[in-house]
Every structure is written in C-alpha cells, then in structure tokens.
Amino acid sequence: MFTIEHEFDATVITLIDEGEDGLQEDLTISAFDDCITLEQVHPVTQEPMVISLSMGQLRDLAAALDLPEGSYRLERRKD
C-alpha cells in the first residue's frame, strides 16, 4: 500500500509494508526539485534514517532496476 501527497515544496510518497512476516517500517520518499530523500525509522533505535539522492543518482537507480549485472554509465542524448 502507498500514499501520495502533494505539499508546497515536494511530492511525498509513503510506502507501507503489508503482509505477515518480515515487515519493515514505513518508507517516506520526498521528491524535491533537486533531490529525492528516503526516510525510515530504525526499528531498534527509533531514530529516523535519511538518505538523499541527486536526480542523476535517481535516474541511474531507475535504469539499474532493469539491467543485468555489470558496470554502466548513462549518457544523455543530445537533441
């Protein structure tokens, strides 16, 4: 399950882990103009953990999900 909210400066997506075994804490993804942040509460310390990705890193991650093992460099097409 997930929710999507449009705030003043970001779009916020919350992924809610559903099921029976091995459930993780909710994951909140905030999309800003210049970066994406992922935030999840650590299950033991209850402290929020935040990871920030540049837009280039996000592009590379999206591409990597559909590629086989290897090393890659994405290059932008010149239109």
N, CA, C and O atoms as a GROMACS GRO file, in nm:
protein
  316
    1MET      N    1   0.085  -0.116   0.000
    1MET     CA    2   0.000   0.000   0.000
    1MET      C    3   0.090   0.123   0.000
    1MET      O    4   0.200   0.119   0.055
    2PHE      N    5   0.044   0.231  -0.062
    2PHE     CA    6   0.119   0.356  -0.059
    2PHE      C    7   0.024   0.474  -0.065
    2PHE      O    8  -0.090   0.463  -0.110
    3THR      N    9   0.075   0.588  -0.019
    3THR     CA   10   0.001   0.713  -0.028
    3THR      C   11   0.085   0.813  -0.104
    3THR      O   12   0.208   0.804  -0.105
    4ILE      N   13   0.019   0.910  -0.169
    4ILE     CA   14   0.086   1.019  -0.240
    4ILE      C   15   0.023   1.149  -0.193
    4ILE      O   16  -0.099   1.164  -0.194
    5GLU      N   17   0.108   1.243  -0.151
    5GLU     CA   18   0.061   1.374  -0.108
    5GLU      C   19   0.144   1.481  -0.178
    5GLU      O   20   0.266   1.468  -0.187
    6HIS      N   21   0.079   1.584  -0.227
    6HIS     CA   22   0.148   1.696  -0.289
    6HIS      C   23   0.153   1.810  -0.189
    6HIS      O   24   0.050   1.868  -0.154
    7GLU      N   25   0.275   1.842  -0.144
    7GLU     CA   26   0.293   1.951  -0.050
    7GLU      C   27   0.348   2.072  -0.123
    7GLU      O   28   0.370   2.066  -0.244
    8PHE      N   29   0.370   2.181  -0.052
    8PHE     CA   30   0.415   2.306  -0.113
    8PHE      C   31   0.544   2.288  -0.192
    8PHE      O   32   0.554   2.334  -0.306
    9ASP      N   33   0.644   2.221  -0.134
    9ASP     CA   34   0.775   2.212  -0.198
    9ASP      C   35   0.815   2.071  -0.239
    9ASP      O   36   0.926   2.050  -0.287
   10ALA      N   37   0.727   1.973  -0.219
   10ALA     CA   38   0.764   1.835  -0.250
   10ALA      C   39   0.641   1.749  -0.273
   10ALA      O   40   0.531   1.781  -0.229
   11THR      N   41   0.665   1.639  -0.344
   11THR     CA   42   0.566   1.532  -0.352
   11THR      C   43   0.614   1.424  -0.257
   11THR      O   44   0.730   1.383  -0.263
   12VAL      N   45   0.527   1.378  -0.168
   12VAL     CA   46   0.565   1.283  -0.066
   12VAL      C   47   0.491   1.151  -0.089
   12VAL      O   48   0.368   1.148  -0.093
   13ILE      N   49   0.568   1.044  -0.104
   13ILE     CA   50   0.512   0.910  -0.121
   13ILE      C   51   0.550   0.829   0.002
   13ILE      O   52   0.666   0.827   0.041
   14THR      N   53   0.453   0.764   0.062
   14THR     CA   54   0.479   0.677   0.177
   14THR      C   55   0.446   0.534   0.138
   14THR      O   56   0.333   0.504   0.099
   15LEU      N   57   0.545   0.446   0.149
   15LEU     CA   58   0.526   0.304   0.120
   15LEU      C   59   0.501   0.232   0.252
   15LEU      O   60   0.582   0.242   0.344
   16ILE      N   61   0.391   0.162   0.261
   16ILE     CA   62   0.351   0.092   0.383
   16ILE      C   63   0.365  -0.057   0.358
   16ILE      O   64   0.299  -0.113   0.270
   17ASP      N   65   0.452  -0.121   0.435
   17ASP     CA   66   0.479  -0.264   0.418
   17ASP      C   67   0.362  -0.343   0.475
   17ASP      O   68   0.328  -0.329   0.593
   18GLU      N   69   0.301  -0.426   0.392
   18GLU     CA   70   0.188  -0.507   0.434
   18GLU      C   71   0.223  -0.654   0.421
   18GLU      O   72   0.307  -0.690   0.339
   19GLY      N   73   0.162  -0.735   0.498
   19GLY     CA   74   0.186  -0.878   0.491
   19GLY      C   75   0.195  -0.935   0.632
   19GLY      O   76   0.143  -0.877   0.728
   20GLU      N   77   0.262  -1.049   0.642
   20GLU     CA   78   0.267  -1.115   0.772
   20GLU      C   79   0.407  -1.123   0.830
   20GLU      O   80   0.425  -1.096   0.949
   21ASP      N   81   0.507  -1.161   0.751
   21ASP     CA   82   0.641  -1.183   0.804
   21ASP      C   83   0.740  -1.079   0.753
   21ASP      O   84   0.729  -1.032   0.640
   22GLY      N   85   0.836  -1.043   0.839
   22GLY     CA   86   0.946  -0.957   0.799
   22GLY      C   87   0.905  -0.817   0.758
   22GLY      O   88   0.967  -0.759   0.668
   23LEU      N   89   0.803  -0.761   0.821
   23LEU     CA   90   0.757  -0.629   0.783
   23LEU      C   91   0.859  -0.522   0.821
   23LEU      O   92   0.923  -0.532   0.926
   24GLN      N   93   0.875  -0.423   0.737
   24GLN     CA   94   0.965  -0.311   0.761
   24GLN      C   95   0.884  -0.188   0.800
   24GLN      O   96   0.763  -0.182   0.777
   25GLU      N   97   0.952  -0.091   0.859
   25GLU     CA   98   0.888   0.036   0.893
   25GLU      C   99   0.845   0.106   0.764
   25GLU      O  100   0.898   0.077   0.657
   26ASP      N  101   0.749   0.198   0.774
   26ASP     CA  102   0.706   0.275   0.658
   26ASP      C  103   0.826   0.348   0.599
   26ASP      O  104   0.916   0.390   0.673
   27LEU      N  105   0.828   0.364   0.468
   27LEU     CA  106   0.933   0.436   0.397
   27LEU      C  107   0.870   0.559   0.333
   27LEU      O  108   0.776   0.548   0.255
   28THR      N  109   0.925   0.676   0.367
   28THR     CA  110   0.874   0.801   0.312
   28THR      C  111   0.973   0.854   0.210
   28THR      O  112   1.091   0.872   0.239
   29ILE      N  113   0.924   0.880   0.089
   29ILE     CA  114   1.006   0.932  -0.020
   29ILE      C  115   0.956   1.072  -0.053
   29ILE      O  116   0.838   1.091  -0.085
   30SER      N  117   1.045   1.170  -0.043
   30SER     CA  118   1.009   1.307  -0.073
   30SER      C  119   1.082   1.352  -0.198
   30SER      O  120   1.205   1.347  -0.203
   31ALA      N  121   1.008   1.396  -0.298
   31ALA     CA  122   1.066   1.440  -0.424
   31ALA      C  123   1.065   1.592  -0.429
   31ALA      O  124   0.959   1.655  -0.434
   32PHE      N  125   1.185   1.651  -0.428
   32PHE     CA  126   1.202   1.796  -0.439
   32PHE      C  127   1.250   1.827  -0.580
   32PHE      O  128   1.267   1.737  -0.662
   33ASP      N  129   1.272   1.954  -0.610
   33ASP     CA  130   1.321   1.994  -0.742
   33ASP      C  131   1.459   1.940  -0.772
   33ASP      O  132   1.489   1.906  -0.886
   34ASP      N  133   1.545   1.932  -0.669
   34ASP     CA  134   1.686   1.900  -0.693
   34ASP      C  135   1.733   1.768  -0.632
   34ASP      O  136   1.847   1.728  -0.655
   35CYS      N  137   1.649   1.702  -0.554
   35CYS     CA  138   1.690   1.575  -0.493
   35CYS      C  139   1.569   1.495  -0.448
   35CYS      O  140   1.455   1.543  -0.448
   36ILE      N  141   1.597   1.371  -0.410
   36ILE     CA  142   1.496   1.281  -0.355
   36ILE      C  143   1.549   1.237  -0.219
   36ILE      O  144   1.666   1.202  -0.207
   37THR      N  145   1.464   1.238  -0.116
   37THR     CA  146   1.506   1.186   0.013
   37THR      C  147   1.421   1.064   0.048
   37THR      O  148   1.301   1.059   0.019
   38LEU      N  149   1.486   0.967   0.111
   38LEU     CA  150   1.418   0.848   0.161
   38LEU      C  151   1.436   0.848   0.312
   38LEU      O  152   1.548   0.862   0.361
   39GLU      N  153   1.328   0.832   0.386
   39GLU     CA  154   1.335   0.835   0.532
   39GLU      C  155   1.262   0.715   0.589
   39GLU      O  156   1.150   0.682   0.549
   40GLN      N  157   1.328   0.649   0.685
   40GLN     CA  158   1.268   0.533   0.752
   40GLN      C  159   1.316   0.533   0.897
   40GLN      O  160   1.432   0.561   0.924
   41VAL      N  161   1.227   0.502   0.988
   41VAL     CA  162   1.262   0.495   1.130
   41VAL      C  163   1.333   0.362   1.156
   41VAL      O  164   1.284   0.256   1.117
   42HIS      N  165   1.449   0.369   1.223
   42HIS     CA  166   1.523   0.247   1.257
   42HIS      C  167   1.441   0.169   1.359
   42HIS      O  168   1.398   0.226   1.460
   43PRO      N  169   1.418   0.039   1.336
   43PRO     CA  170   1.329  -0.037   1.424
   43PRO      C  171   1.380  -0.054   1.568
   43PRO      O  172   1.300  -0.075   1.658
   44VAL      N  173   1.510  -0.045   1.590
   44VAL     CA  174   1.565  -0.064   1.724
   44VAL      C  175   1.580   0.070   1.796
   44VAL      O  176   1.532   0.085   1.909
   45THR      N  177   1.645   0.167   1.732
   45THR     CA  178   1.672   0.296   1.797
   45THR      C  179   1.557   0.394   1.788
   45THR      O  180   1.551   0.491   1.863
   46GLN      N  181   1.464   0.368   1.695
   46GLN     CA  182   1.351   0.458   1.668
   46GLN      C  183   1.397   0.595   1.619
   46GLN      O  184   1.321   0.692   1.626
   47GLU      N  185   1.520   0.604   1.570
   47GLU     CA  186   1.573   0.727   1.512
   47GLU      C  187   1.547   0.726   1.361
   47GLU      O  188   1.558   0.621   1.297
   48PRO      N  189   1.512   0.841   1.304
   48PRO     CA  190   1.492   0.844   1.159
   48PRO      C  191   1.625   0.834   1.085
   48PRO      O  192   1.723   0.898   1.124
   49MET      N  193   1.628   0.755   0.980
   49MET     CA  194   1.744   0.743   0.893
   49MET      C  195   1.705   0.808   0.761
   49MET      O  196   1.598   0.779   0.706
   50VAL      N  197   1.791   0.896   0.710
   50VAL     CA  198   1.760   0.969   0.587
   50VAL      C  199   1.872   0.948   0.485
   50VAL      O  200   1.990   0.958   0.518
   51ILE      N  201   1.832   0.919   0.363
   51ILE     CA  202   1.924   0.908   0.250
   51ILE      C  203   1.878   1.009   0.146
   51ILE      O  204   1.759   1.019   0.117
   52SER      N  205   1.973   1.084   0.090
   52SER     CA  206   1.942   1.182  -0.012
   52SER      C  207   2.007   1.138  -0.143
   52SER      O  208   2.125   1.104  -0.146
   53LEU      N  209   1.929   1.139  -0.252
   53LEU     CA  210   1.978   1.104  -0.385
   53LEU      C  211   1.967   1.225  -0.476
   53LEU      O  212   1.866   1.296  -0.475
   54SER      N  213   2.072   1.249  -0.555
   54SER     CA  214   2.062   1.353  -0.657
   54SER      C  215   1.969   1.300  -0.768
   54SER      O  216   1.938   1.182  -0.772
   55MET      N  217   1.927   1.389  -0.854
   55MET     CA  218   1.842   1.347  -0.965
   55MET      C  219   1.917   1.251  -1.057
   55MET      O  220   1.856   1.161  -1.115
   56GLY      N  221   2.049   1.269  -1.072
   56GLY     CA  222   2.130   1.178  -1.152
   56GLY      C  223   2.136   1.039  -1.091
   56GLY      O  224   2.127   0.938  -1.162
   57GLN      N  225   2.150   1.033  -0.958
   57GLN     CA  226   2.151   0.903  -0.890
   57GLN      C  227   2.016   0.834  -0.904
   57GLN      O  228   2.010   0.713  -0.921
   58LEU      N  229   1.909   0.911  -0.896
   58LEU     CA  230   1.775   0.853  -0.912
   58LEU      C  231   1.758   0.797  -1.053
   58LEU      O  232   1.703   0.688  -1.070
   59ARG      N  233   1.804   0.870  -1.154
   59ARG     CA  234   1.798   0.823  -1.292
   59ARG      C  235   1.876   0.692  -1.308
   59ARG      O  236   1.828   0.598  -1.371
   60ASP      N  237   1.998   0.687  -1.248
   60ASP     CA  238   2.079   0.566  -1.256
   60ASP      C  239   2.011   0.449  -1.184
   60ASP      O  240   2.013   0.336  -1.234
   61LEU      N  241   1.951   0.475  -1.069
   61LEU     CA  242   1.881   0.369  -0.996
   61LEU      C  243   1.766   0.314  -1.078
   61LEU      O  244   1.748   0.192  -1.085
   62ALA      N  245   1.688   0.401  -1.138
   62ALA     CA  246   1.574   0.356  -1.220
   62ALA      C  247   1.622   0.268  -1.335
   62ALA      O  248   1.561   0.166  -1.365
   63ALA      N  249   1.732   0.307  -1.399
   63ALA     CA  250   1.786   0.227  -1.510
   63ALA      C  251   1.841   0.094  -1.459
   63ALA      O  252   1.824  -0.009  -1.524
   64ALA      N  253   1.907   0.096  -1.344
   64ALA     CA  254   1.970  -0.025  -1.290
   64ALA      C  255   1.869  -0.134  -1.257
   64ALA      O  256   1.903  -0.253  -1.259
   65LEU      N  257   1.748  -0.097  -1.227
   65LEU     CA  258   1.646  -0.197  -1.192
   65LEU      C  259   1.615  -0.290  -1.308
   65LEU      O  260   1.566  -0.401  -1.286
   66ASP      N  261   1.643  -0.246  -1.431
   66ASP     CA  262   1.610  -0.326  -1.549
   66ASP      C  263   1.732  -0.380  -1.624
   66ASP      O  264   1.718  -0.428  -1.736
   67LEU      N  265   1.850  -0.371  -1.564
   67LEU     CA  266   1.971  -0.413  -1.632
   67LEU      C  267   2.035  -0.534  -1.565
   67LEU      O  268   2.019  -0.553  -1.444
   68PRO      N  269   2.107  -0.616  -1.640
   68PRO     CA  270   2.178  -0.730  -1.580
   68PRO      C  271   2.304  -0.683  -1.507
   68PRO      O  272   2.340  -0.566  -1.515
   69GLU      N  273   2.368  -0.773  -1.437
   69GLU     CA  274   2.491  -0.745  -1.364
   69GLU      C  275   2.594  -0.680  -1.456
   69GLU      O  276   2.607  -0.720  -1.572
   70GLY      N  277   2.667  -0.581  -1.405
   70GLY     CA  278   2.769  -0.515  -1.486
   70GLY      C  279   2.793  -0.374  -1.439
   70GLY      O  280   2.738  -0.331  -1.337
   71SER      N  281   2.876  -0.301  -1.512
   71SER     CA  282   2.908  -0.162  -1.482
   71SER      C  283   2.858  -0.078  -1.598
   71SER      O  284   2.881  -0.111  -1.714
   72TYR      N  285   2.789   0.032  -1.567
   72TYR     CA  286   2.725   0.112  -1.670
   72TYR      C  287   2.746   0.260  -1.645
   72TYR      O  288   2.770   0.302  -1.531
   73ARG      N  289   2.736   0.340  -1.751
   73ARG     CA  290   2.732   0.485  -1.742
   73ARG      C  291   2.625   0.532  -1.838
   73ARG      O  292   2.632   0.506  -1.958
   74LEU      N  293   2.526   0.600  -1.785
   74LEU     CA  294   2.420   0.654  -1.871
   74LEU      C  295   2.465   0.787  -1.927
   74LEU      O  296   2.524   0.868  -1.856
   75GLU      N  297   2.438   0.810  -2.054
   75GLU     CA  298   2.471   0.936  -2.117
   75GLU      C  299   2.343   0.995  -2.174
   75GLU      O  300   2.261   0.925  -2.233
   76ARG      N  301   2.328   1.124  -2.155
   76ARG     CA  302   2.210   1.191  -2.207
   76ARG      C  303   2.222   1.209  -2.357
   76ARG      O  304   2.329   1.240  -2.410
   77ARG      N  305   2.110   1.188  -2.426
   77ARG     CA  306   2.106   1.211  -2.569
   77ARG      C  307   2.104   1.361  -2.597
   77ARG      O  308   2.040   1.437  -2.525
   78LYS      N  309   2.173   1.401  -2.700
   78LYS     CA  310   2.170   1.541  -2.741
   78LYS      C  311   2.064   1.557  -2.848
   78LYS      O  312   2.076   1.502  -2.957
   79ASP      N  313   1.962   1.632  -2.816
   79ASP     CA  314   1.850   1.651  -2.909
   79ASP      C  315   1.874   1.766  -3.003
   79ASP      O  316   1.789   1.795  -3.088
   0.00000   0.00000   0.00000
